[in-house]
Amino acid sequence: MATATDGQAEKIYPGGAWPFAALLLGNAALALGPWLVRLTDTGPVAAGFWRMVLPLPLFAWLAWREIGRGEGAAPSRRIIWMLLAAGAFFAFDLASWHLGIELTKLGNATLFGNSGSLLLMAWGLFALRRAPNRPEMLALAAALTGAAILLGRSLDVSTSTLIGDLLCVLAGVFYVLYLIPAQSARATMGQWSVLALICASAAPTLLAIALVLGEPIWPGGAGWTPVLGLALSSQIVGQGLLVYALKSFSPLIVGMALLTQPAIAALTGWLAFDEVLGWPDIFGMALVAAALVIARGRAAPSPRRS
């Protein structure tokens, strides 16, 4: 562990406007996931299987082109095994979260599913091997306060949703165990190679879980549209942009960016379902946005750096 954290402490993340936009847009696409899972009429875990397997041929082709153009190193055996393990953790994340979505309210699923952002920020601070400085403390306080305002207004804990809530918390833990090795691999590999290996590992794991649970695998009356929408928005766009941005930002900033998902969920509820969006919600969104501006400004590279 000391070696890993030493490497993190010495690492300089390049940042940049385009990776930052990709980080935000990727999280915006991922925020639509719970709604699309509810629209599918496969089993919830089976929906995760289709999310992994449908983009896999595209990711494999893009990875082949990526390596051919020399945009990323061919993975070593150690990195391959690391990414296969990351894919398994991603499968457990999706299985837990999708099952939790069916057993709790969407607001709760968004809150507890993003619990991983707190763990990722804690890991980011631990990896720095130092106490957070004043700008980092200010950014953390703004991000956590904004998320608490947004999520506290929709949180509804009861015994009827307890199992679903716990499954979503578990999903948040698995998500961090997926993101950390994925970010490590992105230091030397292209985004499509990372995503291809992760999907290749996660898809059979999700299919096995769905079969053990006795879920329907093939879409029924709802057709393929919700499943294709989930694969496109959450995996190709959402994870594609997120994995692209991982090499440019520290785990602390990535964890803060995950907190934008509750803000997107609140906006989606307002636009699609006529849910009330009050001044506290707007204030919470502003705090999360301010946290990212503070954190990104602190992490921006020197102007002399090419």
C-alpha positions as CSV (number, residue, x, y, z in Angstrom):
1,M,0.0,0.0,0.0
2,A,2.9,2.4,0.7
3,T,4.2,2.0,-2.8
4,A,0.8,2.7,-4.3
5,T,0.2,5.8,-2.2
6,D,3.7,7.1,-2.8
7,G,3.0,6.9,-6.6
8,Q,-0.2,8.7,-6.2
9,A,1.4,11.4,-4.1
10,E,4.0,12.1,-6.8
11,K,1.7,11.9,-9.7
12,I,0.8,15.1,-11.6
13,Y,-2.6,15.1,-13.2
14,P,-2.7,17.2,-16.4
15,G,-6.3,18.3,-16.1
16,G,-7.6,20.3,-19.1
17,A,-10.9,21.8,-20.3
18,W,-11.9,18.9,-22.5
19,P,-11.3,16.1,-20.0
20,F,-13.1,18.2,-17.4
21,A,-16.1,18.6,-19.8
22,A,-16.0,14.9,-20.4
23,L,-16.0,14.2,-16.7
24,L,-19.1,16.3,-16.2
25,L,-20.9,15.1,-19.3
26,G,-20.1,11.4,-18.5
27,N,-21.7,11.8,-15.0
28,A,-24.7,13.5,-16.6
29,A,-25.3,10.5,-18.8
30,L,-24.8,8.1,-15.9
31,A,-27.4,10.0,-13.9
32,L,-30.1,8.7,-16.3
33,G,-29.3,5.1,-15.5
34,P,-31.9,4.4,-12.7
35,W,-34.7,5.8,-14.9
36,L,-33.7,3.6,-17.9
37,V,-33.3,0.5,-15.7
38,R,-36.9,1.0,-14.5
39,L,-38.1,1.2,-18.2
40,T,-36.6,-2.2,-19.1
41,D,-38.6,-5.3,-18.7
42,T,-35.7,-7.7,-18.4
43,G,-34.5,-8.5,-15.0
44,P,-32.6,-5.7,-13.3
45,V,-29.3,-7.6,-13.4
46,A,-30.0,-8.8,-16.9
47,A,-30.3,-5.1,-17.9
48,G,-26.8,-4.7,-16.6
49,F,-25.7,-7.7,-18.8
50,W,-27.0,-6.0,-21.9
51,R,-25.4,-2.7,-20.9
52,M,-22.1,-4.5,-20.9
53,V,-22.4,-6.9,-23.9
54,L,-24.0,-4.7,-26.5
55,P,-21.2,-2.1,-26.7
56,L,-18.5,-4.8,-26.4
57,P,-17.9,-5.3,-30.2
58,L,-17.6,-1.5,-30.6
59,F,-15.2,-1.2,-27.7
60,A,-13.1,-4.1,-29.0
61,W,-12.9,-2.6,-32.5
62,L,-12.0,0.9,-31.1
63,A,-9.4,-0.8,-28.8
64,W,-7.8,-2.5,-31.8
65,R,-7.6,0.8,-33.7
66,E,-6.3,2.5,-30.6
67,I,-3.4,0.1,-30.1
68,G,-2.7,0.1,-33.9
69,R,-2.3,3.9,-33.9
70,G,0.0,3.7,-30.8
71,E,-2.4,5.7,-28.6
72,G,-2.0,3.3,-25.7
73,A,0.4,0.6,-24.7
74,A,-0.5,-3.0,-25.1
75,P,-1.6,-4.2,-21.6
76,S,0.8,-6.3,-19.5
77,R,-0.4,-9.5,-18.0
78,R,-0.6,-7.7,-14.6
79,I,-2.8,-4.9,-15.9
80,I,-5.1,-7.4,-17.8
81,W,-5.7,-9.3,-14.5
82,M,-6.2,-6.0,-12.7
83,L,-8.8,-4.9,-15.2
84,L,-10.6,-8.2,-15.2
85,A,-10.9,-7.9,-11.5
86,A,-12.1,-4.3,-11.9
87,G,-14.7,-5.6,-14.4
88,A,-15.9,-8.2,-11.8
89,F,-16.3,-5.4,-9.2
90,F,-18.2,-3.3,-11.8
91,A,-20.5,-6.3,-12.4
92,F,-21.2,-6.6,-8.6
93,D,-21.8,-2.8,-8.5
94,L,-24.4,-3.0,-11.3
95,A,-26.0,-6.1,-9.9
96,S,-26.4,-4.5,-6.4
97,W,-27.5,-1.2,-7.8
98,H,-30.0,-2.4,-10.3
99,L,-31.5,-4.7,-7.7
100,G,-31.6,-1.8,-5.2
101,I,-33.3,0.4,-7.8
102,E,-36.2,-2.0,-8.0
103,L,-36.5,-2.1,-4.2
104,T,-36.2,1.5,-3.1
105,K,-37.1,5.0,-4.3
106,L,-35.1,6.6,-7.1
107,G,-34.0,9.4,-4.8
108,N,-32.7,6.9,-2.3
109,A,-31.0,4.9,-5.1
110,T,-29.2,8.1,-6.3
111,L,-28.1,9.0,-2.7
112,F,-26.8,5.6,-1.6
113,G,-25.5,4.6,-5.0
114,N,-23.3,7.7,-4.9
115,S,-21.9,6.8,-1.5
116,G,-18.9,5.6,-3.4
117,S,-18.0,9.2,-4.1
118,L,-17.2,9.8,-0.4
119,L,-15.0,6.7,-0.3
120,L,-13.2,7.8,-3.5
121,M,-12.6,11.3,-2.1
122,A,-11.3,9.7,1.1
123,W,-9.0,7.5,-0.9
124,G,-7.8,10.5,-2.9
125,L,-6.8,12.3,0.3
126,F,-5.2,9.2,1.8
127,A,-3.2,8.7,-1.4
128,L,-1.8,12.2,-1.2
129,R,-0.1,11.2,2.1
130,R,-0.9,14.6,3.6
131,A,-3.7,16.6,5.2
132,P,-6.0,18.5,2.8
133,N,-5.0,22.1,2.3
134,R,-7.4,25.0,2.6
135,P,-8.8,25.0,-1.0
136,E,-9.3,21.3,-0.8
137,M,-11.1,21.6,2.5
138,L,-13.3,24.4,1.1
139,A,-14.1,22.3,-2.0
140,L,-14.9,19.3,0.1
141,A,-17.2,21.3,2.4
142,A,-19.0,22.8,-0.5
143,A,-19.5,19.5,-2.3
144,L,-20.7,17.6,0.7
145,T,-23.1,20.4,1.8
146,G,-24.5,20.7,-1.7
147,A,-25.0,17.0,-2.0
148,A,-26.6,16.8,1.4
149,I,-29.1,19.5,0.5
150,L,-30.0,17.8,-2.8
151,L,-30.3,14.3,-1.4
152,G,-31.7,15.2,1.9
153,R,-34.8,16.6,0.3
154,S,-35.5,13.3,-1.5
155,L,-34.3,10.8,1.0
156,D,-37.1,8.7,2.5
157,V,-35.8,5.9,4.8
158,S,-38.2,3.3,5.9
159,T,-38.3,-0.4,6.7
160,S,-39.9,-1.1,3.3
161,T,-36.9,0.2,1.4
162,L,-34.1,-0.9,3.8
163,I,-33.0,-3.8,1.6
164,G,-32.9,-1.7,-1.5
165,D,-31.0,1.1,0.3
166,L,-28.4,-1.4,1.6
167,L,-27.9,-2.8,-1.8
168,C,-27.3,0.7,-3.2
169,V,-24.8,1.4,-0.5
170,L,-23.0,-1.9,-1.3
171,A,-23.0,-0.8,-5.0
172,G,-21.2,2.4,-4.1
173,V,-18.4,0.4,-2.4
174,F,-18.0,-1.9,-5.4
175,Y,-18.0,1.1,-7.7
176,V,-14.9,2.5,-6.0
177,L,-13.2,-0.9,-6.3
178,Y,-13.8,-0.7,-10.0
179,L,-12.7,3.0,-10.5
180,I,-9.4,2.8,-8.6
181,P,-7.8,0.0,-10.8
182,A,-9.4,1.5,-13.9
183,Q,-7.8,4.8,-13.2
184,S,-4.4,3.1,-12.6
185,A,-4.7,1.3,-16.0
186,R,-5.5,4.6,-17.8
187,A,-2.0,5.9,-17.0
188,T,-0.7,3.7,-19.7
189,M,-3.7,2.4,-21.7
190,G,-6.2,4.0,-24.0
191,Q,-9.8,4.4,-22.8
192,W,-11.3,1.9,-25.3
193,S,-8.8,-0.8,-24.3
194,V,-9.7,-0.3,-20.6
195,L,-13.5,-0.4,-21.4
196,A,-13.2,-3.5,-23.6
197,L,-11.5,-5.5,-20.9
198,I,-13.9,-4.3,-18.2
199,C,-17.0,-5.2,-20.3
200,A,-15.5,-8.6,-21.3
201,S,-15.1,-9.4,-17.6
202,A,-18.4,-7.9,-16.3
203,A,-20.8,-9.3,-19.0
204,P,-20.5,-13.0,-18.2
205,T,-20.5,-12.2,-14.4
206,L,-23.8,-10.3,-14.8
207,L,-25.3,-13.0,-17.0
208,A,-24.4,-15.7,-14.4
209,I,-25.9,-13.7,-11.6
210,A,-29.1,-13.0,-13.6
211,L,-29.5,-16.8,-14.4
212,V,-28.9,-17.8,-10.8
213,L,-31.6,-15.3,-9.7
214,G,-34.0,-16.7,-12.4
215,E,-34.4,-13.3,-14.1
216,P,-35.9,-12.9,-17.6
217,I,-32.9,-12.2,-19.9
218,W,-34.6,-11.2,-23.2
219,P,-36.6,-8.0,-23.5
220,G,-40.4,-8.4,-23.6
221,G,-43.2,-6.1,-24.5
222,A,-41.1,-3.0,-23.8
223,G,-38.8,-4.1,-26.6
224,W,-35.1,-3.3,-27.1
225,T,-35.4,0.5,-26.9
226,P,-34.8,0.9,-23.1
227,V,-32.0,-1.7,-23.2
228,L,-30.3,0.0,-26.1
229,G,-30.8,3.4,-24.4
230,L,-29.1,2.1,-21.3
231,A,-26.2,0.7,-23.2
232,L,-25.8,3.9,-25.2
233,S,-26.2,6.5,-22.5
234,S,-24.7,4.7,-19.5
235,Q,-21.9,2.7,-21.0
236,I,-20.9,4.1,-24.4
237,V,-21.4,7.8,-23.5
238,G,-21.3,7.8,-19.7
239,Q,-18.5,5.3,-19.0
240,G,-16.7,6.2,-22.2
241,L,-16.4,9.9,-21.2
242,L,-15.6,9.0,-17.5
243,V,-12.9,6.6,-18.4
244,Y,-11.4,9.0,-20.9
245,A,-11.2,11.7,-18.1
246,L,-9.8,9.4,-15.4
247,K,-6.1,9.9,-16.3
248,S,-6.5,13.7,-16.1
249,F,-7.8,14.1,-12.6
250,S,-7.0,12.9,-9.1
251,P,-9.4,10.6,-7.3
252,L,-10.5,13.6,-5.1
253,I,-11.8,15.5,-8.1
254,V,-13.3,12.4,-9.7
255,G,-15.2,11.7,-6.4
256,M,-16.5,15.3,-6.3
257,A,-17.6,15.0,-9.9
258,L,-19.7,11.9,-9.0
259,L,-21.7,14.2,-6.7
260,T,-23.1,16.0,-9.8
261,Q,-25.3,13.0,-10.5
262,P,-27.8,14.0,-7.7
263,A,-28.0,17.4,-9.3
264,I,-28.7,15.9,-12.7
265,A,-31.3,13.6,-11.2
266,A,-33.0,16.6,-9.6
267,L,-33.1,18.4,-13.0
268,T,-34.4,15.2,-14.7
269,G,-37.2,15.0,-12.2
270,W,-38.1,18.7,-12.8
271,L,-38.0,18.4,-16.6
272,A,-39.4,14.9,-17.1
273,F,-41.7,14.4,-14.2
274,D,-42.8,18.0,-13.1
275,E,-41.2,17.5,-9.7
276,V,-40.7,20.8,-7.8
277,L,-37.3,22.3,-8.0
278,G,-37.0,24.8,-5.2
279,W,-34.4,27.3,-4.1
280,P,-32.7,24.8,-1.8
281,D,-32.1,22.5,-4.8
282,I,-30.7,25.3,-6.8
283,F,-28.4,26.3,-3.9
284,G,-27.2,22.7,-3.5
285,M,-26.4,22.5,-7.3
286,A,-24.5,25.8,-7.0
287,L,-22.4,24.5,-4.1
288,V,-21.5,21.3,-6.0
289,A,-20.5,23.4,-9.0
290,A,-18.5,25.7,-6.8
291,A,-16.7,22.8,-5.3
292,L,-15.6,21.5,-8.7
293,V,-14.4,25.0,-9.8
294,I,-12.3,25.3,-6.6
295,A,-10.9,21.8,-6.9
296,R,-10.1,22.1,-10.6
297,G,-8.5,25.5,-10.1
298,R,-6.3,24.0,-7.5
299,A,-5.4,21.1,-9.7
300,A,-4.8,23.1,-12.9
301,P,-1.3,22.6,-14.3
302,S,1.3,25.3,-14.5
303,P,1.0,27.6,-17.6
304,R,4.6,26.8,-18.5
305,R,3.7,23.1,-18.7
306,S,3.2,22.0,-22.3
